[in-house]
Amino acid sequence: MCFLKYGFELKSESFAKLLLVEKGIFFVPGSCFDKEYYFRLGLAQDSSLFEKGLSELTNFVDEHLIS
């Protein structure tokens, strides 16, 4: 498990909810741990599923958060 920091202006709870609805990917928002602009990433997944999830995360960021 690790915490990842991100640098765009979207609160972690909003980020997590939108990502879950649109891509089916769940991250625990950093705000649950008093760490806003972070999310918790669990690493105990099948490697191919983990790789797919990271690819979908990249797509999500590209679609919504990169200008």
C-alpha positions as CSV (number, residue, x, y, z in Angstrom):
1,M,0.0,0.0,0.0
2,C,1.2,3.5,-0.7
3,F,0.0,7.1,-0.8
4,L,0.3,8.9,-4.1
5,K,0.3,12.7,-4.3
6,Y,-1.3,14.5,-7.3
7,G,-0.9,18.1,-8.4
8,F,-4.3,19.1,-9.8
9,E,-7.1,21.0,-8.1
10,L,-9.7,18.3,-7.4
11,K,-10.3,17.3,-3.8
12,S,-9.4,13.6,-3.1
13,E,-13.0,12.5,-2.3
14,S,-14.3,14.0,-5.5
15,F,-11.5,12.5,-7.5
16,A,-12.1,9.0,-6.0
17,K,-15.9,9.2,-6.5
18,L,-15.6,10.3,-10.2
19,L,-12.9,7.7,-10.9
20,L,-15.1,5.0,-9.4
21,V,-18.2,6.0,-11.4
22,E,-16.5,6.5,-14.7
23,K,-13.8,3.8,-14.7
24,G,-14.8,1.3,-12.0
25,I,-11.5,2.0,-10.1
26,F,-11.5,2.5,-6.4
27,F,-9.0,4.5,-4.4
28,V,-9.3,5.6,-0.8
29,P,-9.3,9.4,-0.8
30,G,-6.4,10.9,1.1
31,S,-8.9,13.1,3.0
32,C,-9.8,10.0,5.0
33,F,-6.3,10.2,6.5
34,D,-6.0,14.0,6.7
35,K,-3.9,13.9,3.5
36,E,-5.7,16.0,1.0
37,Y,-4.5,15.7,-2.6
38,Y,-3.3,12.2,-2.1
39,F,-5.0,8.8,-2.6
40,R,-4.2,5.4,-1.2
41,L,-3.2,2.8,-3.7
42,G,-3.3,-0.9,-2.7
43,L,-0.7,-3.1,-4.5
44,A,-2.2,-6.6,-3.7
45,Q,-3.7,-7.2,-7.1
46,D,-3.1,-9.6,-10.0
47,S,-0.4,-7.8,-12.0
48,S,-2.4,-7.8,-15.3
49,L,-5.4,-6.3,-13.4
50,F,-3.2,-3.8,-11.7
51,E,-1.7,-2.7,-15.1
52,K,-5.1,-2.3,-16.6
53,G,-6.2,-0.1,-13.7
54,L,-3.2,2.1,-14.0
55,S,-3.9,2.5,-17.7
56,E,-7.5,3.5,-17.0
57,L,-6.2,5.9,-14.4
58,T,-4.0,7.5,-17.0
59,N,-6.9,7.7,-19.4
60,F,-9.1,9.3,-16.7
61,V,-6.5,12.0,-15.9
62,D,-5.9,12.7,-19.6
63,E,-9.7,13.0,-20.2
64,H,-10.5,15.2,-17.3
65,L,-7.6,16.9,-15.6
66,I,-4.9,17.7,-18.1
67,S,-5.4,21.0,-20.0
